Amino acid sequence: MENIIAKKKFGQNFLKDETVLQKIVEAMPNNDNKIVEIGPGLGDLTKFLVDVKSVDAFEVDTDLCKLLQKKFEKEIATKQLHIHCGDVLTAWKSELIDEPYDLVANLPYYIATNIILKALADPKCKNILVMVQLEVAEKFCAKEGDKVFGALSIITQSVGDTHIVVKVPPSAFNPPPKIDSAVFLIQKRSDRCNKDFEDMLRVAFTQPRKTLMKNLSQMYEKIMLQEAFEKLELSQTIRPHQVSTLDYHQLYKLTRSLDGTRETGKY
């Protein structure tokens, strides 16, 4: 029944290593939230999840939907599992599900970042425990001063606490990808930052090797930036990855207050 070939267009790599699957389940936050699983594939993780929680699974591949519906006939009948066949990003245009949930998934790499950012913005999503390619996990989990510390790191730190749970080699998958993967956890304390703050971050990291002052001067007057940097005791030669999340928020507030043409942000 599981003689299904992974489809490249859906970024399918089926996680088969039961030790890794068990580590994902063990890392799940202890609460009563429903689970949302995106891209359940052959149901290798799903079978562990339905043992402990109620699951809403979103699968875009119609062949896999049919397989999952047969494989989990009993769990679907008892409403322990709901399978939604279709594109989760389309479903997200309205409300994904109408109750608090944790996202637990081995995400397709080609849409992983987009899905995590959607979950960070969704007030119903309380925790995010996902497997992605290692370099993406490192960007979300990076700390101030790390070379890969950037906009994704700051957005995540602004929302909650994050860490890498386990690194996963290509051999854990069928077919094995050409890159290493990692499972990481975000425990949310609040919802995603506002759009203006995120726009500032994108500009701040447009050219990571240049100074933060140089990058932000595309967006703000230099004299205003100099005043804000001085108030925060930031060097004018500091690089974007050397500035803390707190200082980015302070910098955003200061530039808003110094520039009367911009409305005050909500914090």
C-alpha positions, -999 to +999 in steps of 0.1 A: +000+000+000+029+024+007+046+018-027+044+055-035+073+074-051+082+107-035+072+136-058+098+163-063+072+190-070+059+186-035+093+184-019+086+150-005+112+132+016+096+107+039+110+105+074+114+068+083+138+068+113+117+058+143+142+072+168+139+107+153+101+103+151+101+094+188+123+124+197+098+147+180+069+133+200+090+135+232+097+172+225+061+181+222+049+207+248+027+192+275-007+207+270-043+201+258-039+218+224-049+200+192-021+192+167-018+205+132+004+184+109+013+198+075+025+173+049+019+140+067+032+121+038+029+083+044+017+089+080+049+079+097+048+108+122+010+108+122+008+073+137+027+086+167+008+118+170-027+103+170-017+081+199-014+111+222-035+139+207-063+149+183-047+158+149-057+179+119-035+169+090-032+189+058-019+170+027-017+186-008-010+153-027-043+136-036-025+101-039-013+104-003-047+116+009-062+084-004-035+063+013-039+082+046-077+078+046-073+040+042-044+037+067-061+057+094-097+046+088-103+039+125-088+072+138-108+092+112-140+073+123-133+082+160-125+118+150-090+115+165-077+124+130-091+149+104-074+148+070-077+180+049-069+174+013-056+205-004-031+234-001-026+245+035-017+280+023-051+283+007-068+271+039-048+296+058-064+325+039-093+321+063-090+304+097-069+272+097-087+256+127-109+273+152-092+263+185-057+265+200-032+242+183+005+232+181+021+228+147+041+195+147+054+185+113+082+174+090+077+203+066+083+202+029+115+223+025+103+245-004+075+261+017+089+256+053+099+292+060+066+305+047+046+281+068+066+289+100+060+326+095+023+320+089+022+300+122+040+327+141+014+352+129-016+329+138-028+337+173-044+302+175-009+286+171+007+283+205+039+262+197+058+252+166+078+219+165+090+212+130+117+196+110+133+217+082+166+219+065+194+225+090+204+259+077+168+272+080+165+259+116+198+276+124+185+310+111+153+307+132+173+297+163+204+320+159+215+343+187+229+378+185+264+377+172+260+345+152+268+350+116+234+337+105+215+359+130+190+379+109+154+390+104+140+354+110+160+351+143+147+385+155+110+378+145+112+345+164+129+359+195+102+386+196+075+360+197+089+333+220+117+310+230+134+286+205+160+259+203+172+230+181+159+197+194+179+173+172+199+174+140+189+147+115+211+132+088+199+125+052+199+087+059+168+092+081+147+099+050+135+080+020+146+093-005+175+108+014+178+146+007+212+161-002+213+183+029+211+178+067+179+186+086+170+196+121+139+196+144+134+228+163+108+241+188+094+276+191+073+282+223+052+313+216+046+340+242+030+365+219+020+370+182+042+380+153+056+415+151+039+442+131+046+446+094+065+480+097+089+465+122+095+435+099+100+458+069+127+476+089+144+443+096+144+433+059+162+466+051+186+462+081+198+428+067+197+436+029+235+436+029+246+418+061+283+426+056+277+463+055+271+484+086+236+486+100+238+524+096+245+521+059+216+496+053+191+516+073+200+549+056+180+535+026+149+539+048+157+567+073+175+601+072+211+597+084+209+624+110+179+607+126+197+574+126+228+590+142+206+604+170+189+570+175+222+551+175+237+576+200+207+572+224+211+534+223+249+536+226+253+517+193+285+521+173+279+536+138+301+508+124+281+479+140+270+451+117+234+440+115+240+406+132+257+422+162+227+441+174+203+424+199+166+418+194+158+443+222+179+470+205+161+465+172+128+471+190+142+501+207+157+514+174+123+509+157+105+529+185+131+557+184+129+561+146+091+562+149+092+589+176+119+609+159+101+608+126+067+625+131+055+614+097+053+578+109+025+565+132+035+550+165+038+511+165+020+488+188+042+472+214 
